[in-house]
């Protein structure tokens, strides 16, 4: 059960030095099983020289991890099944976050990062979630029945699924968000273009025809945005709706090539 404090187990030198200083009590460059068992709290916040937390999975009794305002670009706590609190916000380089398997997690704060997706479907104890001002384009917390606080403002979401949670306080995205979809024909299925979206919760308000039973969008005009409302579900203060403006790209565009403009001089013009 011993773990050597070396580059193989902890690749990041600054994190490795933190481990040595904080937990290697006998200064032998090795974490004994007993030393590992005592580690329940790690705080490397505001240490910009730390860019990699590989090795965090070695700490099987870890319950609290503070790593906000560092230089990390990815974080995987899927093997930390006793972790309850994770604060990794204000990491401007953080692109990927994996919390699947962190089954004890109750408090997750990952806002002001550049993560593009967030899956909390297995975190059924989650009570607090702040994922505001990130790069995520969709969020589903319908399985998080214990969630009482959700901040997802500052995101451009294609959809938000809350389920029915009358104990949830939610800070929604801006009333209208904007996104782009690339299409090549005059019809498309919304479930093909937006993974995970519930077609029955979509109500198109302008721009084209929509069949909620199939998810097919048709009869739109090139250059004309589509606007739809999404039924997000019910929170503490009632039903929530998201309005999304979709700009279509690709359809109706004209390639500047010999087929469309045979004359080279005119084509160059």
Number of C-alpha atoms within 10 A of each C-alpha: 9 12 16 14 19 15 11 10 15 21 16 19 15 18 21 22 14 16 19 19 12 11 18 18 13 11 10 11 17 19 22 17 12 10 16 20 14 13 17 15 14 18 13 18 19 15 16 15 13 20 20 20 22 18 20 20 16 19 22 17 17 22 19 19 20 18 24 26 22 23 21 22 18 17 19 18 20 16 18 23 20 18 26 19 20 21 19 23 25 22 24 18 17 25 17 16 20 16 23 19 19 23 20 18 26 19 20 21 20 24 26 23 24 21 23 14 15 20 14 22 16 16 22 18 17 26 18 20 22 20 24 22 21 25 20 20 17 21 22 18 21 18 18 19 19 16 24 18 17 21 19 23 19 19 22 21 23 25 26 24 22 25 18 18 22 16 15 21 16 21 14 18 19 16 11 15 18 17 15 13 13 11 15 12 12 13 16 16 15 21 14 11 12 15 11 15 21 18 19 13 17 21 16 20 15 15 19 16 15 24 16 16 8 12 18 16 19 16 12 19 14 17 13 13 19 22 19 21 19 22 21 22 18 20 18 15 12 12 15 17 19 20 23 23 20 18 16 20 15 14 17 14 10 8 10 11 12 10 8 10 13 11 12 10 8 8 12 9 6
